[in-house]
Amino acid sequence: MLYKFNRHDLTLRPVVTLRGVATASVVAASLLGIAVSTISNVDEIIYEDILHINVTERAFTEARLVEKIQQLNIRFPHIALAQAKLESGGYESKIFQENNNLYGMKEARVRINVATGTSRGHATYSHWEDSVTDYAFWCATYASQCKTEEQFYALLARYAEDVCYEAKLREVIERDGLRDFF
């Protein structure tokens, strides 16, 4: 039996596969005495279908990023989106493309995280969604006391290497109309 792991509610659900359907059909047909032509490459079909689903359903788009930010209920989501755009160079940086790291996060040493390691001096993730989850963990750890955007910007200024970070974030938010996304 195959199971599918649901990352959102942390459960396993049984999955009906093509192999199970094909096997049941062959057994039923043989019991009824019906000639059946079998599929010789069921494993390849299943593998390709699963691979196709994973690639298409989880491929990065800005719309999926917005959904993930909303799903994780990240406070000040327009700032989170602006950070992703800024830190990833408009989703084109090597850190994003090679490390699946949208936020330029370093691998955490003292807080919970989902990083798989470090490359190019930044945390690596199995998937881009994991970098958003890790950003949410960072926010929960360090920004939970921020009640206003100004407090959050002040916090970001302490972590950012760029002294103009806040101004750049505000520019991205205004230029791209990011408040309208949420």
Phi, psi and omega in degrees: 000137176260146179235149176248129180272126176262109184292339185281317179247010175054048179235160174251135179236137177296145181239132174276124183254165176300324180298314180297317178295316181295317180296314179298321179295317180295316179297312180298317181295319181292327177294328180272356179077025180264136178288137183230135171265127185268157176272122184277339184239049180299317181301319180294320179296314180298313181300314181295320179295316179295315179299316180298317180297314180298317182291315184282323183284335185244006179296148183286132165217157178297325178298320178291325176297314178301316179299317181295318178299317178294317181300321181277358177055046180287129179291144182057058186299329179294328176289319178300318178293318178298319178299316179299316180295315183291310184293329182264007180061047182068033179069025182244352186292156177295324179298320178287311185293321182269326184257355186058034187248101181285333190253005182064028183291143170272158179292125182290143179248335186238004179230163176298142179204168180239018179293150179258356181157201181226139174211140182057028178077007182231158179297146173250150181227152178294328184208155181301327180299328179295327178292327177290319176300317179295322175299318178297321176296319178300313180299317180296326181282314190252338187249010184296335180272353180284115181262338181237162176300321181298320177295320180293317177300320179297320177296313180299324180298328179289331183266332185288145177277337182268123181292342179260017186302311181301314180298321180293319178298314180298323179295316178297317180300313181289312183301317185263003178060043187290339177295334182287344181287338188235000000 
